[in-house]
Amino acid sequence: MKTGLFFGSFNPVHVGHMIIANYMVEHTDLKEVWLVVTPHNPHKERKSLARDHDRLHLVHLAIGDNYKLRASNIEFSLPKPSYTVDTLAYLREKYPQRTFALIMGGDNLTSLPKWKNPEIIMEHHDIYVYNRPGHDKTSLAESENIHFCEAPLLNLSATYIRQLLREGKSVRYLVPDAVFEYLDGSSMYRD
């Protein structure tokens, strides 16, 4: 089964993430998309992150009953910070019956050559890229493993959502309904 891996801090997950995940599973050859909650992205500061299990819980709420999407905590038990190439190796070993592909924005494709062992990632995995404003296709675009997708995009960020929550403003319609209900009744991101 071909499974797309959509890595992210999901701090918090929002409707933009869900639109991309759903688009990939409905409009490509991916049979499933796993939203992989990353405990510590080596390119981001950890202090701004909500607790790992809280972010994972929000992703579960966002997915609801969509059987084509899955929340994954696979990186929680791996060494920190998480490197995609290491996670992929672990997943190939743990799930040999699956073929894993990456889902990323055009901004990540541009930075891929700076990642740990990018040539291994490129050699063994398809990469599905959704366009991001201001990021042109790179020289990597000529690779047969790179697939560009015209997923609908929103100009929305988790940073903006956290800012609204800190200011006591509503995030209704910016996050899935179940996530809104949870956040509305908690102090998460407000401190």
C-alpha positions as CSV (number, residue, x, y, z in Angstrom):
1,M,0.0,0.0,0.0
2,K,1.4,3.4,-1.0
3,T,1.3,5.7,2.1
4,G,2.0,9.4,2.1
5,L,3.8,10.9,5.1
6,F,2.8,14.4,5.9
7,F,5.3,15.5,8.6
8,G,4.7,18.5,10.7
9,S,4.7,20.1,14.1
10,F,0.9,20.6,13.8
11,N,1.2,23.2,16.5
12,P,-1.9,23.2,16.2
13,V,-3.2,21.3,13.2
14,H,-5.5,23.6,11.1
15,V,-7.8,23.4,8.1
16,G,-4.9,24.1,5.7
17,H,-3.2,20.9,6.8
18,M,-6.4,18.9,6.5
19,I,-7.1,20.3,3.0
20,I,-3.6,19.2,1.8
21,A,-3.8,15.8,3.4
22,N,-7.3,15.1,2.0
23,Y,-6.3,16.4,-1.5
24,M,-3.3,14.1,-1.6
25,V,-5.3,11.0,-0.7
26,E,-8.1,11.8,-3.1
27,H,-6.1,13.1,-6.1
28,T,-2.9,11.1,-6.2
29,D,-2.1,7.4,-6.1
30,L,-1.6,7.5,-2.4
31,K,-4.0,5.1,-0.6
32,E,-3.5,6.6,2.9
33,V,-1.9,9.7,4.3
34,W,-0.3,9.7,7.8
35,L,0.0,13.0,9.5
36,V,3.2,12.5,11.4
37,V,3.4,14.7,14.5
38,T,7.1,15.7,14.8
39,P,8.3,16.1,18.4
40,H,11.2,18.3,17.5
41,N,12.0,19.6,14.0
42,P,15.7,20.3,14.0
43,H,14.9,23.6,12.2
44,K,12.5,24.9,14.8
45,E,12.8,26.0,18.4
46,R,11.2,23.5,20.8
47,K,10.0,26.0,23.3
48,S,7.1,27.2,21.2
49,L,5.7,23.6,20.9
50,A,2.7,22.4,22.8
51,R,3.3,18.9,24.4
52,D,3.7,16.1,21.9
53,H,0.6,14.1,23.0
54,D,-1.6,17.2,23.0
55,R,-0.7,18.0,19.4
56,L,-1.3,14.3,18.5
57,H,-4.7,14.4,20.2
58,L,-5.6,17.5,18.1
59,V,-4.6,15.7,14.9
60,H,-6.8,12.7,15.9
61,L,-9.7,15.1,16.5
62,A,-9.1,16.8,13.1
63,I,-9.1,13.5,11.3
64,G,-12.3,12.2,12.9
65,D,-13.7,9.2,11.0
66,N,-11.8,9.7,7.8
67,Y,-10.3,6.2,7.3
68,K,-7.9,7.4,4.6
69,L,-6.1,9.6,7.1
70,R,-4.1,8.6,10.2
71,A,-2.4,10.4,13.0
72,S,1.1,9.0,13.7
73,N,3.3,9.3,16.7
74,I,6.0,7.2,15.1
75,E,8.7,9.8,15.8
76,F,7.9,10.0,19.6
77,S,10.0,7.0,20.3
78,L,12.9,7.9,17.9
79,P,16.0,9.9,18.8
80,K,15.5,13.7,19.0
81,P,15.8,15.8,17.0
82,S,13.9,13.8,14.3
83,Y,15.5,13.4,10.9
84,T,13.3,12.4,8.0
85,V,15.8,9.9,6.6
86,D,16.0,8.1,9.9
87,T,12.3,7.9,10.3
88,L,11.9,6.6,6.8
89,A,14.4,3.8,7.4
90,Y,12.6,2.9,10.6
91,L,9.2,2.8,8.8
92,R,10.6,0.7,5.9
93,E,11.8,-1.9,8.4
94,K,8.6,-1.8,10.6
95,Y,6.2,-1.9,7.6
96,P,7.9,-3.8,4.8
97,Q,4.5,-4.3,3.0
98,R,4.1,-0.5,2.6
99,T,5.7,2.0,0.2
100,F,6.2,5.3,1.8
101,A,6.2,8.7,0.0
102,L,6.7,12.2,1.4
103,I,4.3,15.1,1.2
104,M,5.9,18.5,1.4
105,G,5.5,22.1,0.4
106,G,7.6,23.7,-2.3
107,D,9.5,25.6,0.5
108,N,10.7,22.2,1.9
109,L,11.6,20.9,-1.5
110,T,13.9,24.0,-1.9
111,S,15.6,23.2,1.4
112,L,15.8,19.4,0.8
113,P,19.5,19.4,-0.3
114,K,20.3,20.7,3.2
115,W,18.6,17.8,5.0
116,K,20.4,14.8,6.4
117,N,21.2,12.4,3.6
118,P,18.8,13.9,1.0
119,E,20.2,11.6,-1.7
120,I,18.9,8.5,0.2
121,I,15.4,10.1,0.5
122,M,15.4,11.0,-3.2
123,E,16.5,7.5,-4.3
124,H,14.0,5.5,-2.3
125,H,10.9,7.7,-2.0
126,D,8.5,9.5,-4.2
127,I,7.9,13.1,-3.1
128,Y,4.5,14.8,-3.6
129,V,4.9,18.6,-3.6
130,Y,2.2,21.2,-3.1
131,N,3.1,24.7,-4.2
132,R,3.8,27.4,-1.7
133,P,3.7,31.1,-2.6
134,G,7.1,32.5,-3.3
135,H,8.8,29.2,-3.8
136,D,9.7,28.3,-7.3
137,K,10.4,24.7,-8.5
138,T,14.0,23.8,-8.0
139,S,16.5,21.8,-10.0
140,L,15.2,18.8,-8.0
141,A,12.0,19.1,-10.0
142,E,13.5,17.2,-12.8
143,S,13.7,14.0,-10.7
144,E,11.2,11.4,-11.7
145,N,10.4,10.9,-8.0
146,I,9.1,14.4,-7.6
147,H,5.3,14.9,-8.3
148,F,3.9,18.5,-8.2
149,C,0.3,18.8,-7.1
150,E,-2.1,21.7,-7.4
151,A,-3.6,21.3,-3.9
152,P,-5.8,24.3,-2.9
153,L,-3.9,26.5,-0.4
154,L,-4.9,28.8,2.3
155,N,-2.7,31.6,3.6
156,L,-2.9,30.3,7.1
157,S,-0.3,29.3,9.7
158,A,-0.2,27.7,13.1
159,T,1.8,30.7,14.3
160,Y,-1.2,32.9,13.4
161,I,-3.6,30.6,15.2
162,R,-1.4,30.6,18.3
163,Q,-1.3,34.4,18.2
164,L,-5.1,34.6,18.0
165,L,-5.5,32.2,20.9
166,R,-3.0,34.2,23.1
167,E,-5.0,37.3,22.3
168,G,-8.3,35.6,23.3
169,K,-9.7,35.7,19.8
170,S,-11.7,33.0,18.1
171,V,-10.1,30.5,15.8
172,R,-13.4,29.1,14.6
173,Y,-13.3,28.0,10.9
174,L,-9.5,28.2,10.9
175,V,-9.2,24.7,12.6
176,P,-11.4,21.7,12.2
177,D,-14.6,21.9,14.3
178,A,-13.5,19.2,16.8
179,V,-10.2,21.0,17.3
180,F,-12.0,24.3,17.8
181,E,-14.2,22.8,20.5
182,Y,-11.2,21.3,22.3
183,L,-9.1,24.5,22.1
184,D,-12.1,26.7,23.1
185,G,-12.5,24.8,26.3
186,S,-8.8,24.6,27.2
187,S,-5.9,26.9,28.1
188,M,-3.7,25.4,25.4
189,Y,-1.7,28.1,23.6
190,R,-3.1,30.8,25.8
191,D,-0.3,31.0,28.3
